[in-house]
C-alpha cells in the first residue's frame, strides 16, 4: 500500500474514532491530526477539509465498491446504500448533523442522484409528464433514506426499502393515470 493511502486511511480512522465520541461540529482538523499523529500539512495535502474527509470515507467504503456492480433496478441500489448506512449509522448521523456547503448531505445527493436518474429515466421513458420531473423523483428516495437514518425507526433497511417501494410505486402510478386522463380528449358537452 502506498504511503499516501496509508496516510488517508489513518486520517479516516482518526475521524471515525473522534466521531464516535464527539459531534462533527466540534471536531477540528487539528483534533484529527493529533488523533493519528499526522501533521496538518499532510492532512491538507490529502483533503481540503474535514467534510472532504467524510466524503472520501463514503466514497472509498461504499461507492468505489459498487462502481462496477450491475444493479437490476434502483431498489437494489438503495438497499445497498441503506445496508451500508445502517452498519455505520452513528458515523453518518453525526456527519448529517451539519448541513452546509461541502457537507456530507450535499455530497450524498450529488453522488446518489446519477445512479437513480439512470433507472428513473428508463422507467419514465414514453411518459412526458413523468420524464420532465425525473430529477424530482430521483431526489425523493435519497431524501427518504436520510430521513429513515435520522429517525432511527424500528425499520430494518429491508423493511424501509419495501415500504418506500410500495409508496413510490403507488405515487408514480397515480401520477401516470392522472396525466393519461388529462391527455384524453373530453367529450363535447352538448346541452
C-alpha positions as CSV (number, residue, x, y, z in Angstrom):
1,X,0.0,0.0,0.0
2,X,1.4,3.4,-0.9
3,X,2.3,6.0,1.7
4,X,-0.5,8.3,0.5
5,X,-3.1,5.5,1.0
6,X,-1.7,4.7,4.5
7,X,-2.0,8.4,5.4
8,X,-5.5,8.7,4.1
9,X,-6.6,5.6,5.9
10,X,-5.0,6.8,9.2
11,X,-6.9,10.1,8.9
12,X,-10.1,8.3,8.1
13,X,-9.7,6.1,11.1
14,X,-8.9,9.0,13.3
15,X,-12.1,10.8,12.1
16,X,-14.2,7.7,12.8
17,X,-12.8,7.4,16.3
18,X,-13.4,11.1,17.0
19,X,-16.9,11.0,15.6
20,X,-17.7,8.1,17.9
21,X,-17.2,10.4,20.9
22,X,-17.7,13.9,19.6
23,X,-20.1,15.8,17.4
24,X,-18.9,16.5,13.9
25,X,-19.2,20.3,14.5
26,X,-16.7,20.1,17.5
27,X,-14.0,18.1,15.6
28,X,-11.3,20.2,14.1
29,X,-8.6,19.3,11.6
30,X,-6.1,19.7,14.4
31,X,-8.1,17.1,16.5
32,X,-8.0,14.7,13.6
33,X,-4.2,15.2,13.1
34,X,-3.5,14.8,16.8
35,X,-5.6,11.6,17.0
36,X,-3.4,9.9,14.4
37,X,-0.1,11.7,14.7
38,X,-0.1,13.3,11.3
39,X,0.7,16.9,10.6
40,X,-1.8,19.4,9.4
41,X,0.3,19.9,6.3
42,X,-0.2,16.2,5.5
43,X,-3.9,16.5,6.1
44,X,-4.3,19.4,3.7
45,X,-2.1,17.6,1.1
46,X,-4.8,14.8,1.0
47,X,-8.1,16.6,1.9
48,X,-9.5,20.1,1.6
49,X,-11.2,20.0,4.9
50,X,-13.0,17.6,7.3
51,X,-16.0,17.5,5.1
52,X,-13.9,16.2,2.2
53,X,-12.5,13.5,4.5
54,X,-16.0,12.3,5.4
55,X,-17.0,12.2,1.8
56,X,-13.8,10.3,1.0
57,X,-14.7,7.7,3.6
58,X,-18.2,7.3,1.9
59,X,-16.5,7.0,-1.5
60,X,-13.9,4.5,-0.5
61,X,-16.0,2.4,1.8
62,X,-19.1,2.3,-0.4
63,X,-19.1,4.0,-3.8
64,X,-15.8,2.5,-5.0
65,X,-17.0,-1.0,-4.1
66,X,-20.2,-0.6,-6.1
67,X,-18.8,1.2,-9.1
68,X,-18.7,-1.9,-11.3
69,X,-21.8,-3.6,-9.8
70,X,-24.6,-4.1,-12.2
71,X,-27.9,-3.3,-10.4
72,X,-31.1,-4.8,-11.7
73,X,-33.0,-1.8,-10.5
74,X,-32.9,1.3,-8.3
75,X,-34.3,-0.6,-5.3
76,X,-31.3,-2.9,-5.2
77,X,-29.0,0.1,-5.3
78,X,-31.0,1.8,-2.5
79,X,-30.9,-1.4,-0.5
80,X,-27.1,-1.5,-0.6
81,X,-27.0,2.2,0.5
82,X,-29.3,1.5,3.4
83,X,-27.4,-1.6,4.5
84,X,-24.1,0.3,4.5
85,X,-25.5,3.4,6.2
86,X,-27.3,1.3,8.8
87,X,-24.0,-0.5,9.6
88,X,-22.3,2.9,10.1
89,X,-25.3,4.7,11.5
90,X,-23.7,6.6,14.3
91,X,-20.9,7.9,12.0
92,X,-23.3,9.1,9.3
93,X,-25.9,10.5,11.7
94,X,-23.1,12.6,13.1
95,X,-22.0,13.6,9.5
96,X,-25.6,14.6,8.6
97,X,-25.9,16.8,11.7
98,X,-24.2,19.6,9.8
99,X,-25.7,20.8,6.6
100,X,-23.6,23.4,5.0
101,X,-21.6,23.9,1.8
102,X,-19.5,20.8,1.2
103,X,-21.5,18.8,3.8
104,X,-22.0,15.0,3.6
105,X,-25.7,15.6,2.8
106,X,-24.8,17.7,-0.2
107,X,-22.3,15.1,-1.4
108,X,-24.8,12.2,-0.8
109,X,-27.2,13.8,-3.2
110,X,-24.5,14.7,-5.7
111,X,-23.2,11.1,-6.0
112,X,-26.5,9.3,-5.4
113,X,-28.6,11.1,-8.0
114,X,-26.8,9.9,-11.2
115,X,-27.4,6.2,-10.2
116,X,-31.1,6.8,-9.6
117,X,-31.5,9.0,-12.7
118,X,-30.4,6.2,-14.9
119,X,-33.1,3.9,-13.6
120,X,-35.8,6.6,-13.5
121,X,-35.1,7.9,-17.0
122,X,-35.6,4.4,-18.3
123,X,-38.7,3.8,-16.3
124,X,-40.3,7.1,-17.3
125,X,-39.4,6.9,-21.0
126,X,-42.5,7.4,-23.0
127,X,-44.4,9.4,-20.3
128,X,-43.6,13.1,-20.9
129,X,-45.2,14.2,-17.7
130,X,-43.0,12.0,-15.5
131,X,-39.9,12.4,-17.7
132,X,-39.9,16.2,-17.1
133,X,-39.8,15.6,-13.4
134,X,-37.2,12.8,-13.3
135,X,-34.8,14.8,-11.1
136,X,-37.5,15.3,-8.5
137,X,-38.2,11.6,-8.5
138,X,-34.5,10.8,-8.1
139,X,-34.3,13.1,-5.0
140,X,-37.3,11.5,-3.2
141,X,-35.6,8.2,-2.4
142,X,-32.4,9.9,-1.3
143,X,-34.2,12.3,0.9
144,X,-36.2,9.5,2.5
145,X,-33.0,7.4,3.1
146,X,-31.7,10.3,5.1
147,X,-34.9,10.7,7.0
148,X,-35.0,7.0,7.7
149,X,-31.5,7.1,9.0
150,X,-32.2,10.2,11.2
151,X,-35.4,8.9,12.6
152,X,-34.0,5.6,13.8
153,X,-37.3,4.0,13.4
154,X,-37.8,0.3,14.1
155,X,-37.4,-0.5,10.4
156,X,-34.6,-2.6,9.1
157,X,-33.1,-1.5,5.8
158,X,-35.1,-4.2,4.0
159,X,-38.4,-3.0,5.6
160,X,-37.6,0.6,4.7
161,X,-36.9,-0.3,1.1
162,X,-40.1,-2.4,0.8
163,X,-42.2,0.4,2.3
164,X,-40.5,3.1,0.1
165,X,-41.0,0.9,-3.0
166,X,-44.7,0.4,-2.3
167,X,-45.3,4.1,-1.6
168,X,-43.3,5.5,-4.5
169,X,-44.8,3.0,-6.9
170,X,-48.3,4.0,-5.9
171,X,-47.5,7.7,-6.3
172,X,-45.9,7.2,-9.8
173,X,-48.9,5.0,-10.8
174,X,-51.3,7.7,-9.6
175,X,-49.5,10.5,-11.4
176,X,-49.3,8.4,-14.6
177,X,-53.0,7.8,-14.5
178,X,-53.7,11.5,-13.9
179,X,-51.5,12.5,-16.8
180,X,-53.3,10.0,-19.1
181,X,-56.7,11.3,-18.0
182,X,-55.6,14.8,-18.8
183,X,-54.3,13.8,-22.2
184,X,-57.5,12.1,-23.3
185,X,-59.9,14.3,-25.1
186,X,-63.0,15.2,-23.2
187,X,-66.4,14.6,-24.9
188,X,-68.1,17.7,-26.1
189,X,-70.7,18.9,-23.7
190,X,-73.9,19.1,-25.8
191,X,-76.6,20.8,-23.8
